[in-house]
Amino acid sequence: MTETPDVTAIVVDDEPIARRRLSRLLASIGGVRVVAEAGDVAAAIDVARNHAPDLLFLDVRMPGGDGFDVVDALRDNPPAIVFVTAFGHYALPAFSADAVDYLTKPVEEGRLAAALTRVRQRIGTRNAAERLTELTAAFEALRQAVRQEQNGLPPFWVRSRGRLVRVAAAGVTRIDAERDYARIYADGETYLLDETLASLESRLPAEQFIRVHRSTILRTEAIKGFRRGRHGAWAAELQDGSQVRIGRSYLSCMKLVAP
């Protein structure tokens, strides 16, 4: 019996941690050989052209542009594309035709395995021209959805008790680093988000969120005031009565909130 050859894949995400997690999941499932990784648009285009993979796992937001720029650059020989995205519920129906699949962060092994099954079916039954026709409509639908979310502050999508939960950014008061994750405080609940604090800081609007410690980001509207402690250390007082210590190298945040 002839063995089915491994699907060759490239993982594109600006977060090294996210790339490693996805690569580990793919290794545990089997049947996929990751031939390269990339962390920005230019690198993704370069390695995709050099390796001509069967499959591209593609983040939407990344340095140098977005995932759509990568797709546009590879139109002459498009691989199968699986978007790895944190975008909202109205973006996901763009993929209902099954021309392109998507994975929401944090990626679950069962969902990834299902996506790989669909990818293998499409690779075997579609040529490049047909794939390009199918991809174009789905990409444009998602591109429009992404632009709508970018016009405002997009929600956070988190796993909670086996469900994917939409957490409105307007309700978030505090975000703490928790190893390779971030813990979000919103409306009296906490949620674990599969993203680092540094990544969140880079995409959150500075006029609405401010970093006060190497481990903490606060929503500016949640800050009631500042208090100096007995030993000269400063803390931010939040509207709910809690206090958050301000790191020594972040003391300038007080001038930004209360000039």
Contacts in CASP RR format, 6 or more apart in sequence:
PFRMAT RR
TARGET T0000
AUTHOR 0000-0000-0000
METHOD contacts of the structure
MODEL  1
MTETPDVTAIVVDDEPIARRRLSRLLASIGGVRVVAEAGDVAAAIDVARN
HAPDLLFLDVRMPGGDGFDVVDALRDNPPAIVFVTAFGHYALPAFSADAV
DYLTKPVEEGRLAAALTRVRQRIGTRNAAERLTELTAAFEALRQAVRQEQ
NGLPPFWVRSRGRLVRVAAAGVTRIDAERDYARIYADGETYLLDETLASL
ESRLPAEQFIRVHRSTILRTEAIKGFRRGRHGAWAAELQDGSQVRIGRSY
LSCMKLVAP
4 31 0 8 1.000
4 120 0 8 1.000
6 30 0 8 1.000
6 31 0 8 1.000
6 32 0 8 1.000
6 33 0 8 1.000
7 31 0 8 1.000
7 32 0 8 1.000
7 33 0 8 1.000
7 54 0 8 1.000
7 55 0 8 1.000
7 116 0 8 1.000
7 119 0 8 1.000
7 120 0 8 1.000
7 123 0 8 1.000
8 32 0 8 1.000
8 33 0 8 1.000
8 35 0 8 1.000
8 51 0 8 1.000
8 53 0 8 1.000
8 54 0 8 1.000
8 55 0 8 1.000
9 26 0 8 1.000
9 32 0 8 1.000
9 33 0 8 1.000
9 34 0 8 1.000
9 35 0 8 1.000
9 53 0 8 1.000
9 54 0 8 1.000
9 55 0 8 1.000
9 56 0 8 1.000
9 57 0 8 1.000
10 34 0 8 1.000
10 35 0 8 1.000
10 36 0 8 1.000
10 37 0 8 1.000
10 38 0 8 1.000
10 44 0 8 1.000
10 47 0 8 1.000
10 48 0 8 1.000
10 51 0 8 1.000
10 53 0 8 1.000
10 55 0 8 1.000
10 56 0 8 1.000
10 57 0 8 1.000
10 79 0 8 1.000
11 19 0 8 1.000
11 22 0 8 1.000
11 23 0 8 1.000
11 26 0 8 1.000
11 34 0 8 1.000
11 36 0 8 1.000
11 37 0 8 1.000
11 38 0 8 1.000
11 57 0 8 1.000
12 19 0 8 1.000
12 37 0 8 1.000
12 38 0 8 1.000
12 39 0 8 1.000
12 44 0 8 1.000
12 56 0 8 1.000
12 57 0 8 1.000
12 58 0 8 1.000
12 59 0 8 1.000
12 62 0 8 1.000
12 67 0 8 1.000
12 70 0 8 1.000
13 19 0 8 1.000
13 22 0 8 1.000
13 39 0 8 1.000
13 57 0 8 1.000
13 59 0 8 1.000
13 62 0 8 1.000
13 84 0 8 1.000
14 39 0 8 1.000
14 40 0 8 1.000
14 59 0 8 1.000
14 61 0 8 1.000
14 62 0 8 1.000
14 63 0 8 1.000
14 199 0 8 1.000
15 195 0 8 1.000
15 196 0 8 1.000
15 199 0 8 1.000
16 39 0 8 1.000
17 180 0 8 1.000
17 196 0 8 1.000
18 59 0 8 1.000
18 84 0 8 1.000
18 105 0 8 1.000
18 194 0 8 1.000
18 195 0 8 1.000
19 37 0 8 1.000
19 39 0 8 1.000
21 106 0 8 1.000
21 107 0 8 1.000
21 194 0 8 1.000
22 57 0 8 1.000
22 84 0 8 1.000
22 107 0 8 1.000
22 112 0 8 1.000
23 34 0 8 1.000
23 37 0 8 1.000
25 107 0 8 1.000
25 109 0 8 1.000
25 112 0 8 1.000
26 32 0 8 1.000
26 34 0 8 1.000
26 112 0 8 1.000
27 34 0 8 1.000
28 109 0 8 1.000
29 109 0 8 1.000
29 112 0 8 1.000
29 113 0 8 1.000
29 116 0 8 1.000
31 116 0 8 1.000
32 55 0 8 1.000
32 116 0 8 1.000
35 51 0 8 1.000
35 53 0 8 1.000
36 47 0 8 1.000
36 50 0 8 1.000
36 51 0 8 1.000
36 53 0 8 1.000
37 47 0 8 1.000
38 44 0 8 1.000
38 46 0 8 1.000
38 47 0 8 1.000
38 48 0 8 1.000
39 62 0 8 1.000
39 63 0 8 1.000
40 62 0 8 1.000
40 63 0 8 1.000
40 64 0 8 1.000
40 65 0 8 1.000
41 62 0 8 1.000
41 63 0 8 1.000
41 64 0 8 1.000
41 65 0 8 1.000
41 66 0 8 1.000
41 67 0 8 1.000
41 69 0 8 1.000
41 70 0 8 1.000
42 64 0 8 1.000
44 56 0 8 1.000
44 58 0 8 1.000
44 62 0 8 1.000
44 67 0 8 1.000
44 70 0 8 1.000
45 69 0 8 1.000
45 70 0 8 1.000
45 73 0 8 1.000
45 74 0 8 1.000
48 56 0 8 1.000
48 70 0 8 1.000
48 74 0 8 1.000
48 79 0 8 1.000
49 74 0 8 1.000
52 77 0 8 1.000
52 79 0 8 1.000
53 79 0 8 1.000
54 79 0 8 1.000
54 80 0 8 1.000
54 119 0 8 1.000
54 123 0 8 1.000
55 79 0 8 1.000
55 80 0 8 1.000
55 81 0 8 1.000
55 82 0 8 1.000
55 119 0 8 1.000
55 123 0 8 1.000
56 70 0 8 1.000
56 74 0 8 1.000
56 79 0 8 1.000
56 80 0 8 1.000
56 81 0 8 1.000
56 82 0 8 1.000
57 82 0 8 1.000
57 84 0 8 1.000
57 103 0 8 1.000
58 67 0 8 1.000
58 70 0 8 1.000
58 71 0 8 1.000
58 81 0 8 1.000
58 82 0 8 1.000
58 83 0 8 1.000
58 84 0 8 1.000
59 67 0 8 1.000
59 83 0 8 1.000
59 84 0 8 1.000
59 85 0 8 1.000
60 66 0 8 1.000
60 67 0 8 1.000
60 68 0 8 1.000
60 83 0 8 1.000
60 84 0 8 1.000
60 85 0 8 1.000
60 86 0 8 1.000
60 87 0 8 1.000
60 142 0 8 1.000
60 146 0 8 1.000
61 67 0 8 1.000
61 203 0 8 1.000
66 146 0 8 1.000
67 83 0 8 1.000
68 139 0 8 1.000
68 143 0 8 1.000
71 78 0 8 1.000
71 81 0 8 1.000
71 135 0 8 1.000
71 139 0 8 1.000
75 132 0 8 1.000
77 128 0 8 1.000
78 128 0 8 1.000
78 131 0 8 1.000
78 132 0 8 1.000
78 135 0 8 1.000
80 119 0 8 1.000
80 122 0 8 1.000
80 123 0 8 1.000
80 131 0 8 1.000
81 100 0 8 1.000
81 135 0 8 1.000
82 100 0 8 1.000
82 101 0 8 1.000
82 102 0 8 1.000
82 103 0 8 1.000
82 115 0 8 1.000
82 119 0 8 1.000
83 95 0 8 1.000
83 100 0 8 1.000
83 101 0 8 1.000
83 102 0 8 1.000
83 103 0 8 1.000
83 142 0 8 1.000
84 102 0 8 1.000
84 103 0 8 1.000
84 104 0 8 1.000
84 105 0 8 1.000
84 107 0 8 1.000
85 91 0 8 1.000
85 102 0 8 1.000
85 103 0 8 1.000
85 104 0 8 1.000
85 105 0 8 1.000
85 142 0 8 1.000
86 104 0 8 1.000
86 105 0 8 1.000
86 154 0 8 1.000
86 156 0 8 1.000
86 157 0 8 1.000
86 195 0 8 1.000
87 142 0 8 1.000
87 145 0 8 1.000
87 146 0 8 1.000
87 149 0 8 1.000
87 154 0 8 1.000
87 157 0 8 1.000
88 145 0 8 1.000
88 149 0 8 1.000
88 154 0 8 1.000
88 155 0 8 1.000
88 157 0 8 1.000
88 166 0 8 1.000
89 166 0 8 1.000
90 145 0 8 1.000
90 148 0 8 1.000
91 142 0 8 1.000
91 145 0 8 1.000
91 146 0 8 1.000
91 149 0 8 1.000
92 102 0 8 1.000
92 104 0 8 1.000
93 141 0 8 1.000
94 100 0 8 1.000
94 138 0 8 1.000
94 141 0 8 1.000
94 142 0 8 1.000
94 145 0 8 1.000
95 101 0 8 1.000
95 102 0 8 1.000
95 138 0 8 1.000
95 142 0 8 1.000
97 134 0 8 1.000
97 137 0 8 1.000
97 138 0 8 1.000
98 118 0 8 1.000
98 122 0 8 1.000
99 122 0 8 1.000
99 131 0 8 1.000
99 134 0 8 1.000
99 135 0 8 1.000
99 137 0 8 1.000
99 138 0 8 1.000
100 134 0 8 1.000
100 135 0 8 1.000
100 138 0 8 1.000
100 139 0 8 1.000
100 142 0 8 1.000
101 115 0 8 1.000
101 118 0 8 1.000
101 119 0 8 1.000
102 142 0 8 1.000
103 111 0 8 1.000
103 112 0 8 1.000
103 115 0 8 1.000
104 111 0 8 1.000
104 157 0 8 1.000
104 164 0 8 1.000
105 157 0 8 1.000
105 194 0 8 1.000
105 195 0 8 1.000
106 159 0 8 1.000
106 194 0 8 1.000
122 131 0 8 1.000
126 134 0 8 1.000
153 169 0 8 1.000
153 170 0 8 1.000
153 204 0 8 1.000
153 205 0 8 1.000
153 208 0 8 1.000
154 169 0 8 1.000
155 166 0 8 1.000
155 167 0 8 1.000
155 168 0 8 1.000
155 169 0 8 1.000
156 166 0 8 1.000
156 167 0 8 1.000
156 169 0 8 1.000
156 172 0 8 1.000
156 184 0 8 1.000
156 186 0 8 1.000
156 191 0 8 1.000
156 193 0 8 1.000
157 164 0 8 1.000
157 165 0 8 1.000
157 166 0 8 1.000
157 167 0 8 1.000
158 164 0 8 1.000
158 165 0 8 1.000
158 167 0 8 1.000
158 184 0 8 1.000
158 191 0 8 1.000
158 192 0 8 1.000
158 193 0 8 1.000
159 165 0 8 1.000
159 191 0 8 1.000
159 192 0 8 1.000
159 194 0 8 1.000
160 191 0 8 1.000
165 191 0 8 1.000
167 184 0 8 1.000
167 186 0 8 1.000
167 191 0 8 1.000
168 186 0 8 1.000
169 208 0 8 1.000
171 186 0 8 1.000
171 187 0 8 1.000
171 219 0 8 1.000
172 184 0 8 1.000
172 185 0 8 1.000
172 186 0 8 1.000
172 219 0 8 1.000
173 185 0 8 1.000
173 186 0 8 1.000
173 218 0 8 1.000
173 219 0 8 1.000
173 222 0 8 1.000
173 238 0 8 1.000
173 239 0 8 1.000
173 240 0 8 1.000
174 184 0 8 1.000
174 185 0 8 1.000
174 216 0 8 1.000
174 217 0 8 1.000
174 218 0 8 1.000
174 219 0 8 1.000
174 222 0 8 1.000
174 238 0 8 1.000
174 244 0 8 1.000
175 182 0 8 1.000
175 183 0 8 1.000
175 184 0 8 1.000
175 185 0 8 1.000
175 193 0 8 1.000
175 197 0 8 1.000
175 200 0 8 1.000
175 209 0 8 1.000
175 216 0 8 1.000
175 217 0 8 1.000
175 218 0 8 1.000
176 182 0 8 1.000
176 183 0 8 1.000
176 185 0 8 1.000
176 197 0 8 1.000
176 215 0 8 1.000
176 216 0 8 1.000
177 183 0 8 1.000
177 196 0 8 1.000
177 197 0 8 1.000
177 214 0 8 1.000
177 215 0 8 1.000
177 216 0 8 1.000
178 192 0 8 1.000
180 196 0 8 1.000
181 192 0 8 1.000
181 193 0 8 1.000
181 194 0 8 1.000
181 195 0 8 1.000
181 196 0 8 1.000
182 192 0 8 1.000
182 193 0 8 1.000
182 195 0 8 1.000
182 196 0 8 1.000
182 197 0 8 1.000
182 200 0 8 1.000
183 190 0 8 1.000
183 191 0 8 1.000
183 192 0 8 1.000
183 193 0 8 1.000
184 190 0 8 1.000
184 191 0 8 1.000
184 192 0 8 1.000
184 193 0 8 1.000
193 200 0 8 1.000
197 211 0 8 1.000
197 215 0 8 1.000
197 217 0 8 1.000
200 217 0 8 1.000
201 209 0 8 1.000
201 211 0 8 1.000
201 217 0 8 1.000
204 217 0 8 1.000
207 220 0 8 1.000
208 219 0 8 1.000
208 220 0 8 1.000
208 221 0 8 1.000
209 217 0 8 1.000
209 218 0 8 1.000
209 219 0 8 1.000
209 220 0 8 1.000
210 217 0 8 1.000
210 218 0 8 1.000
210 220 0 8 1.000
210 253 0 8 1.000
210 256 0 8 1.000
210 257 0 8 1.000
211 217 0 8 1.000
211 218 0 8 1.000
211 250 0 8 1.000
211 253 0 8 1.000
212 218 0 8 1.000
212 236 0 8 1.000
212 244 0 8 1.000
212 245 0 8 1.000
212 246 0 8 1.000
212 247 0 8 1.000
212 250 0 8 1.000
212 253 0 8 1.000
213 244 0 8 1.000
213 245 0 8 1.000
213 246 0 8 1.000
213 247 0 8 1.000
213 250 0 8 1.000
214 247 0 8 1.000
214 249 0 8 1.000
214 250 0 8 1.000
216 244 0 8 1.000
216 245 0 8 1.000
218 236 0 8 1.000
218 238 0 8 1.000
218 244 0 8 1.000
220 257 0 8 1.000
222 238 0 8 1.000
222 239 0 8 1.000
222 240 0 8 1.000
223 236 0 8 1.000
223 237 0 8 1.000
223 238 0 8 1.000
223 239 0 8 1.000
223 257 0 8 1.000
224 237 0 8 1.000
224 238 0 8 1.000
224 239 0 8 1.000
224 241 0 8 1.000
225 236 0 8 1.000
225 237 0 8 1.000
225 257 0 8 1.000
225 258 0 8 1.000
226 234 0 8 1.000
226 235 0 8 1.000
226 236 0 8 1.000
226 237 0 8 1.000
226 246 0 8 1.000
226 254 0 8 1.000
226 258 0 8 1.000
227 234 0 8 1.000
227 235 0 8 1.000
227 237 0 8 1.000
227 243 0 8 1.000
228 234 0 8 1.000
228 235 0 8 1.000
229 235 0 8 1.000
233 245 0 8 1.000
233 246 0 8 1.000
234 245 0 8 1.000
234 246 0 8 1.000
234 247 0 8 1.000
234 251 0 8 1.000
234 254 0 8 1.000
235 243 0 8 1.000
235 244 0 8 1.000
235 245 0 8 1.000
235 246 0 8 1.000
236 243 0 8 1.000
236 244 0 8 1.000
236 246 0 8 1.000
237 243 0 8 1.000
238 244 0 8 1.000
246 253 0 8 1.000
246 254 0 8 1.000
END
